[in-house]
Amino acid sequence: MLENKFKTKLIKELKEMFPGCMVIHTDPNEIQGLPDLIVLYEERWAALEGKQKADSRCRPNQKYYVNLMNEMSFAAFIYPDNKEEVLNELQQSFRD
């Protein structure tokens, strides 16, 4: 599955999973390496970096920002093979 199609389906699934959430697609030209999606739900937030597969190449600073933002709230690399696991972890994070 192409990365863009995966992200489009992921956004739809996030909106169904977290009714009323806002999913913001970041501008890669603004801050190099910032995760693709910011999810705002009630008083919580998360950042997700979509990839086509586990071994897809990272752009400069992506690992740095995913780690940094995960320390602040929740952030993860997400791809079709780990999607269910990451979404389960995100649900737990939004519940805590």
WOKA-V388854 format. One record per backbone hydrogen bond with DSSP energy under -1.0 kcal/mol. NH is the residue of the N-H (numbers start at 0). CO is the residue of the C=O. E is the energy in kcal/mol with one decimal. If there is no record, write none. Layout:
NH_CO_E / NH_CO_E
//
This chain:
5_1_-2.4 / 6_2_-2.5 / 7_3_-2.2 / 8_4_-2.3 / 9_5_-2.5 / 10_6_-2.6 / 11_7_-1.7 / 12_8_-2.4 / 13_9_-2.8 / 14_10_-2.2 / 15_11_-1.6 / 16_12_-2.6 / 17_13_-2.5 / 20_17_-2.3 / 21_39_-2.5 / 23_37_-3.1 / 25_35_-3.1 / 29_26_-1.7 / 30_26_-1.0 / 33_30_-1.8 / 36_47_-2.7 / 37_23_-2.5 / 38_45_-3.1 / 39_21_-3.1 / 40_43_-2.7 / 43_40_-2.9 / 45_38_-1.9 / 46_73_-2.2 / 47_36_-2.6 / 48_75_-2.5 / 50_77_-2.6 / 55_52_-1.8 / 61_58_-1.9 / 64_60_-2.6 / 65_61_-2.5 / 66_62_-2.5 / 67_63_-2.7 / 68_64_-2.8 / 69_65_-1.8 / 70_66_-1.6 / 71_67_-1.2 / 72_68_-2.4 / 75_46_-1.6 / 77_48_-2.6 / 81_78_-1.5 / 82_78_-1.0 / 85_81_-2.6 / 86_82_-2.9 / 87_83_-2.2 / 88_84_-2.2 / 89_85_-2.6 / 90_86_-2.4 / 91_87_-2.1 / 92_88_-2.4 / 93_89_-2.6 / 94_90_-1.3 / 95_91_-1.8
//
